[in-house]
């Protein structure tokens, strides 16, 4: 009965609708900003932007869209921050016709989009690939970032690490086939890599539905994004940042092993603190949502910043389309 029902009813699309309602009820609205030069970026932004509140940007990684990755946490922060949840380029409703696939380009697009919304200073949380973008943003625009959280972000990886067997996969092609799953078997493999205790007995038709809704757009472009962060990467080329940084990692991460977290801590030095979440894998935000949220709040929230807040919104940029 359920497989027949799935042909006319998408559980994934329905769940996506629930997240949209959750984000809207948390005081956010969906906006697409035209950045020019063939690039547009979608973001959930505050319906009422409060000048007394600091800004917080939550940046997603590969996988389901940003709503799915931060759905458990957005309400933790809307009382303390003006919260922004963007889709990076080639995810969700964000797109570019330009050929640049670097995380530095993603960071530049992100800053330009936020500037269009009047954001001049921010704290930023980046999960996995979002951490690559967040690190690049902090390196390029240190005056913009107050605090930075890097969650399971293998920023310090080197191309030679794959050849030396640090990862569970041995080539970019193998990594792409798992991180961009196009079959139920590959999605099951991704779940096993991402979670310490992956869900068992998930029916094939459900996985096919998820792939159809979440994993079929911009496949080649996303593969190029993966290639860009790996090809020729050397730790010696990675700039050092001097921002207050929280490094958050699952102790059983099989995508970016914990060694990369310790390597990142050594690279940043005294400005970084590190928290290792026990019995958690790469998807620590989903597997241990309460612990993940607790560590973020302890690092990010200054209880003296939001005691008295006016309700008048700031004006928005003229080049923004509202949905």
C-alpha positions as CSV (number, residue, x, y, z in Angstrom):
1,X,0.0,0.0,0.0
2,X,2.7,2.5,1.0
3,X,4.8,2.1,-2.2
4,X,1.7,2.7,-4.3
5,X,0.9,5.8,-2.1
6,X,4.4,7.1,-2.6
7,X,3.8,7.4,-6.4
8,X,1.3,10.2,-5.8
9,X,2.5,11.5,-2.3
10,X,6.0,12.4,-1.5
11,X,6.9,12.1,2.2
12,X,10.1,14.0,1.6
13,X,8.3,16.9,0.0
14,X,5.8,16.9,2.8
15,X,8.6,17.0,5.4
16,X,10.1,19.8,3.5
17,X,6.8,21.7,3.7
18,X,6.8,21.1,7.5
19,X,10.3,22.7,7.8
20,X,9.1,25.7,5.7
21,X,6.3,26.2,8.1
22,X,8.6,25.8,11.1
23,X,11.0,28.4,9.7
24,X,8.2,30.8,9.0
25,X,6.7,30.3,12.5
26,X,10.2,31.0,13.9
27,X,10.0,34.5,12.4
28,X,11.9,33.9,9.2
29,X,10.9,34.5,5.5
30,X,12.2,33.1,2.3
31,X,14.1,35.6,0.1
32,X,16.1,35.3,-3.1
33,X,18.7,38.0,-3.7
34,X,20.1,38.8,-7.2
35,X,23.9,39.3,-6.8
36,X,24.5,40.2,-10.4
37,X,26.8,38.5,-12.9
38,X,24.4,35.5,-13.2
39,X,24.4,34.7,-9.5
40,X,21.4,34.6,-7.1
41,X,21.3,33.4,-3.6
42,X,18.3,32.2,-1.5
43,X,18.2,32.8,2.3
44,X,15.8,32.6,5.2
45,X,16.0,36.0,6.8
46,X,14.3,37.7,9.7
47,X,10.8,39.0,9.0
48,X,11.6,41.8,11.5
49,X,15.3,42.6,11.7
50,X,16.1,44.0,15.1
51,X,19.0,46.4,15.3
52,X,19.9,45.6,18.9
53,X,20.4,41.9,18.1
54,X,23.6,40.5,16.7
55,X,23.4,38.4,13.5
56,X,23.9,34.7,13.2
57,X,24.4,32.8,10.0
58,X,23.8,29.1,9.8
59,X,25.6,27.5,6.8
60,X,24.7,24.0,5.6
61,X,26.8,21.2,4.2
62,X,26.1,18.6,1.5
63,X,23.0,16.5,1.9
64,X,19.4,17.7,2.4
65,X,18.8,21.5,2.2
66,X,19.6,23.9,5.0
67,X,16.2,23.6,6.6
68,X,16.7,19.9,7.2
69,X,20.1,20.5,8.7
70,X,19.1,23.3,11.1
71,X,15.4,22.5,11.7
72,X,16.1,21.3,15.2
73,X,18.0,24.4,16.2
74,X,16.7,27.6,14.5
75,X,14.3,28.3,17.4
76,X,17.2,28.1,19.9
77,X,18.7,31.3,18.4
78,X,15.9,33.5,17.0
79,X,15.4,35.0,20.5
80,X,19.0,36.1,20.7
81,X,20.0,36.8,17.1
82,X,18.8,38.0,13.7
83,X,19.1,34.6,12.2
84,X,20.0,33.9,8.5
85,X,20.0,30.5,6.9
86,X,21.3,30.6,3.3
87,X,21.4,28.1,0.5
88,X,24.9,28.0,-0.9
89,X,25.3,28.3,-4.6
90,X,24.0,25.1,-6.4
91,X,21.9,24.2,-3.3
92,X,18.2,24.9,-2.9
93,X,17.3,28.0,-4.9
94,X,20.8,29.4,-5.2
95,X,22.6,29.4,-8.6
96,X,25.4,30.9,-10.6
97,X,26.3,30.9,-14.3
98,X,29.9,31.6,-13.4
99,X,32.5,28.8,-13.5
100,X,34.1,29.4,-10.1
101,X,33.6,26.4,-7.8
102,X,35.9,27.5,-4.9
103,X,34.8,27.9,-1.4
104,X,36.3,31.4,-1.5
105,X,33.7,32.3,-4.2
106,X,30.9,30.8,-2.1
107,X,32.1,33.0,0.8
108,X,32.1,36.1,-1.4
109,X,28.6,35.4,-2.6
110,X,27.5,34.9,1.0
111,X,29.0,38.2,2.2
112,X,27.5,40.1,-0.8
113,X,24.0,38.6,-0.1
114,X,24.2,39.4,3.6
115,X,25.3,43.0,2.8
116,X,22.2,43.4,0.8
117,X,20.2,42.6,3.9
118,X,22.2,45.2,6.0
119,X,24.4,42.6,7.8
120,X,27.8,44.0,8.5
121,X,28.9,41.8,11.4
122,X,28.0,38.2,12.1
123,X,28.7,35.0,14.0
124,X,28.7,32.0,11.7
125,X,28.1,28.3,12.1
126,X,29.3,26.0,9.2
127,X,28.6,22.3,9.1
128,X,31.0,20.2,7.0
129,X,31.2,21.9,3.5
130,X,29.6,24.9,5.1
131,X,32.6,25.0,7.4
132,X,34.9,25.2,4.4
133,X,32.9,28.2,3.3
134,X,32.9,29.7,6.8
135,X,36.6,29.3,7.2
136,X,37.2,31.0,3.8
137,X,34.8,33.8,4.8
138,X,36.7,34.4,8.1
139,X,40.1,34.4,6.2
140,X,38.9,36.8,3.5
141,X,36.7,39.1,5.7
142,X,37.9,38.9,9.3
143,X,36.4,42.2,10.1
144,X,32.9,40.8,9.4
145,X,33.1,37.7,11.7
146,X,32.6,37.9,15.5
147,X,32.7,34.2,16.2
148,X,33.1,31.1,14.1
149,X,31.9,27.6,14.6
150,X,33.3,24.8,12.4
151,X,31.4,21.5,12.8
152,X,33.0,18.4,11.3
153,X,34.6,20.5,8.6
154,X,37.8,18.9,7.2
155,X,39.3,22.3,6.3
156,X,42.8,21.0,7.1
157,X,42.6,18.0,4.8
158,X,45.3,17.6,2.1
159,X,44.9,15.8,-1.2
160,X,47.6,13.4,-0.2
161,X,45.3,12.3,2.8
162,X,43.1,10.3,0.4
163,X,46.1,8.5,-1.1
164,X,47.4,7.8,2.4
165,X,44.2,6.1,3.5
166,X,42.9,8.6,6.0
167,X,39.4,8.4,4.5
168,X,37.0,5.5,4.0
169,X,36.9,6.3,0.3
170,X,39.9,6.1,-2.0
171,X,39.0,8.5,-4.8
172,X,37.0,11.6,-5.7
173,X,34.7,9.5,-7.9
174,X,33.9,7.2,-4.9
175,X,33.4,10.1,-2.6
176,X,31.0,11.8,-5.1
177,X,29.0,8.7,-5.6
178,X,28.3,8.5,-1.9
179,X,28.0,12.2,-1.0
180,X,25.7,12.8,-4.1
181,X,23.7,9.5,-3.9
182,X,21.7,8.6,-6.9
183,X,20.6,5.1,-5.9
184,X,19.1,3.8,-2.6
185,X,22.2,1.6,-2.0
186,X,24.5,4.7,-2.2
187,X,22.1,6.6,0.1
188,X,22.3,3.7,2.6
189,X,26.0,3.9,2.4
190,X,26.0,7.6,3.1
191,X,23.8,7.0,6.1
192,X,26.2,4.4,7.4
193,X,29.1,6.9,7.0
194,X,27.2,9.8,8.6
195,X,25.6,8.2,11.7
196,X,26.9,6.0,14.4
197,X,23.5,4.4,14.6
198,X,21.9,4.8,11.1
199,X,18.2,4.1,10.8
200,X,17.6,0.5,9.8
201,X,14.9,-1.0,7.7
202,X,14.3,2.1,5.7
203,X,12.2,1.0,2.6
204,X,13.7,1.4,-0.8
205,X,10.8,3.5,-2.1
206,X,11.3,6.0,0.7
207,X,15.0,6.4,-0.2
208,X,14.1,6.8,-3.9
209,X,11.6,9.5,-3.0
210,X,14.3,11.3,-0.9
211,X,16.8,11.1,-3.8
212,X,14.2,12.4,-6.3
213,X,13.3,15.4,-4.2
214,X,16.7,16.3,-2.6
215,X,19.5,14.8,-4.7
216,X,18.9,15.3,-8.4
217,X,19.7,19.0,-8.9
218,X,23.1,20.4,-10.1
219,X,24.8,17.0,-9.7
220,X,27.8,17.9,-12.0
221,X,28.2,21.3,-10.4
222,X,28.2,19.8,-6.9
223,X,30.8,17.3,-8.0
224,X,32.9,20.2,-9.2
225,X,32.5,21.8,-5.7
226,X,33.9,18.6,-4.1
227,X,36.8,18.5,-6.6
228,X,37.6,22.1,-5.8
229,X,38.0,21.6,-2.1
230,X,40.3,18.5,-2.6
231,X,42.4,19.0,-5.7
232,X,45.9,20.2,-4.9
233,X,44.9,21.1,-1.3
234,X,47.8,21.5,1.1
235,X,47.8,22.6,4.7
236,X,50.7,24.9,4.1
237,X,48.4,26.9,1.7
238,X,45.6,27.4,4.3
239,X,45.6,30.9,5.8
240,X,45.5,31.1,9.5
241,X,42.6,32.9,11.1
242,X,42.6,34.8,14.4
243,X,38.9,34.7,15.2
244,X,37.3,33.2,18.3
245,X,36.5,29.7,17.0
246,X,34.7,26.6,18.2
247,X,35.6,23.3,16.6
248,X,32.9,20.8,17.1
249,X,33.3,17.2,16.0
250,X,31.7,13.8,16.4
251,X,34.2,11.3,17.9
252,X,33.3,8.6,15.3
253,X,33.1,10.8,12.2
254,X,33.8,8.6,9.2
255,X,33.6,11.3,6.5
256,X,36.1,13.7,8.1
257,X,37.9,11.7,10.8
258,X,38.6,13.3,14.1
259,X,42.3,13.7,13.3
260,X,41.3,16.5,11.0
261,X,39.6,18.3,13.9
262,X,42.8,18.1,16.0
263,X,44.8,19.2,13.0
264,X,42.5,22.2,12.7
265,X,42.9,23.1,16.4
266,X,46.7,23.0,16.0
267,X,46.5,25.2,12.9
268,X,44.3,27.9,14.4
269,X,46.1,27.8,17.8
270,X,45.0,29.6,20.9
271,X,42.0,31.3,19.4
272,X,40.3,27.9,19.0
273,X,38.6,25.7,21.4
274,X,37.5,22.1,20.6
275,X,34.6,20.0,21.7
276,X,34.3,16.3,20.8
277,X,30.8,14.9,21.0
278,X,30.8,11.2,22.2
279,X,29.0,8.5,20.2
280,X,28.4,10.8,17.3
281,X,29.3,10.6,13.6
282,X,29.6,13.2,10.9
283,X,26.0,14.3,11.1
284,X,26.4,15.3,14.8
285,X,23.8,18.1,14.3
286,X,21.2,15.5,13.5
287,X,22.4,12.6,15.7
288,X,23.0,14.6,18.8
289,X,20.8,17.7,18.3
290,X,20.5,18.6,22.0
291,X,24.2,18.4,22.7
292,X,25.0,20.2,19.5
293,X,22.7,23.0,20.4
294,X,24.0,23.2,23.9
295,X,27.6,23.7,22.8
296,X,26.5,26.3,20.2
297,X,24.5,28.3,22.7
298,X,27.4,28.2,25.3
299,X,29.8,29.6,22.7
300,X,27.7,32.0,20.8
301,X,25.2,33.6,23.1
302,X,26.1,36.7,25.1
303,X,23.2,37.1,27.6
304,X,23.7,40.9,27.8
305,X,23.0,41.6,24.1
306,X,19.2,41.1,23.9
307,X,17.7,42.4,27.1
308,X,16.0,45.5,25.5
309,X,15.0,45.2,21.8
310,X,12.9,47.5,19.6
311,X,10.6,46.0,17.1
312,X,11.0,48.3,14.1
313,X,12.6,46.5,11.1
314,X,15.5,47.8,9.1
315,X,15.0,48.5,5.5
316,X,15.9,45.8,3.0
317,X,17.8,46.0,-0.3
318,X,15.9,47.0,-3.4
319,X,17.2,44.0,-5.4
320,X,15.5,41.4,-3.2
321,X,12.6,39.2,-4.3
322,X,10.2,38.1,-1.6
323,X,8.4,34.8,-1.5
